[in-house]
Amino acid sequence: MAEKVAESNGITVVTGVIGVDAHVTGNWVVNQSLRAAGINVVALGVCVPQEEFVDAAIESHADAIWVTSLYGHARLDCDGLRERCQEGGLTKILLYVGGMLVVGRQDWELVSKDFEKLGFNRAYPPNTLPEMALEDLRADVTEQRQQTKVKDGSPSAPKETGSN
């Protein structure tokens, strides 16, 4: 069941642990950090299928989907999420992923590139400080909104969410 925080700075993020992964700690840290920063959080919990992320993002007009995973098989679980978002009309939604995304020690640069190929805007390795990811989120949302205003030709264009 999704839980939404009422107060925000205008950014809404859907969070959850994707696939069959039931590790809750990393997702809890992400949720608490986002909330402390005044961001609306739609928390889906653990073992979340891709469709549920997309449906929640559409319903909440989310700016981003933030996926966590700790069991090492995130590549499998995340493959196709960008396409599902596009099919749902979320052509501009930001996608973030973080945690223990792969099994064993692998070159993080290569892992990050793999997730970029899957359509993710950002991929974070284990032990990333929340402040760094929050800074990226704010910058990415600001940039996306500025690009939308330029395309609309109006500095007073309404906020575009990921669902537009």
N, C-alpha and C positions, 0 to 999 in steps of 0.2 A: 504494500500500500504506500502510495506516495505521500510525503509530508512536505508542506511548503511553509516557509517563513514569510511573514507578512512584511516586515520592514526590509528595505533594500536601497541600494544606490542606483537602481534601474537596470541592473544586470541580473539575469536569471540563468541558472545552470542546473541541468539535470545530471544527477550523479548515480552511480551504482557499480556493483561488481558484476562484470559480464559473464555470460555463459554458465557453466556449472561450478564456478569458483565460489566458495562459501567463506572466504577469508574477509572478515569485516573490519579489521583494525585500520588498514590503510584508507579504506573508504570513510571510516569514522573521522580520521585525521583530516581528510580533504573536506568533509562536510563541516566540521568544527571551524576549520580555517576560513572557509568561504563565508560562513555565518558571522564569524568574528569580524570579517571585513565588510559586513553589511550587504552581502550578496544574497539574493533569493536562491534558495536551494530546494529543488524537488528531488528528494532522496528516495530512491527506489529499492535500496537494500542490496541483498546478495542474490546470486543465481538468476540474474536478470537477462532475459532474451533480448536480442537486438530490437525486435518489434516494440517491446515495452519502452525502450529508450526513445524510439522515434515517436510513438504515440504520446508519451509524456512531454516531449519537446514541442510537438504540435499544439497540444492542449495548453501548455504554459507559455507559449511564444518565447521559448528559451533562446538565449544567445549562444549557448554552448552545451555540449554533452561531454561530461567528464567521466571516463571509464577507468576503473581500477581493476587490477588483477594481481594475484600473488602466487598462483600455482604454476606459472611458467608456460602456459599455453594460450596466452593472449592473442598471438598471431592467428590461431585457428578461430578463436571466438570473435575477433574483431574483423576478420575478413568479410567484406560485403556490407559493413555498417554504412559507409559513405553512400553506397548505391541505394540502400534502403532509405536513407535520409533523402536523397534526391527523388526517389520514387514517391516519397511522402510530401514533396514540395519544399523540403528543407535544403534548398540549394546553397545557402550561404551560412549554414550553421557551422560553428567552430567545433572541431573534435579534438579532445585531449585524452591521452592515455598515460597511466603511470603505474609503477609498482615493479614487482618481479615478473617481467613480461616474458622472459625466455628461461629455458632450463639451462643451468650451468653458466659458466663464465663465457660471455661473448663480447666482442668488440661493440661498445655502446653506439659508436657512430654508425655501424652497419645495422644494428637493431633499429635505431632511430630512422634510418633511411627506409627500412622495410615498412615501418608504420606510416611513413610519409607516402610510400607507394600505395598503402591501403587507404589513403585519403585523410590521414590525421594531420592536423595543423601542428600539434606538439606532442612529443613523447618524452616522458620523464623517467630516468633510471631510479632504482631503489635509493632511498635516503635523500631524495631531493627535498630541500627546505620548502615548506609551503609558501613562504614569502616570495621566493623566486617565481613559482608558478602563478601566484596571484598577480605579480607584476606583469607577467606575460599575458595573462587573461585580460587585465585592464587595458593594456596596450593594444591587444588584438581586437577587442570589442570597440575601442575608440577608433582605431584605423578602419574597421569595417563600417562603422556608422558614418565616418567622414567620407568614405568612398561612396556610400549610398547617397549622401547629401549632394555630392558633386554630380553623380549620375542623374539625380532628380532635378538638378539645376537650382535648388532652393536651399539656402542656409537654414531655413526653418522647416525643412521636411520632417515629417514625423519619424520617430525611432523605428528603424526597420529591425525586425527580429529575425531569427533564423528561419522562421516559418514562411517568410515572404519570398 
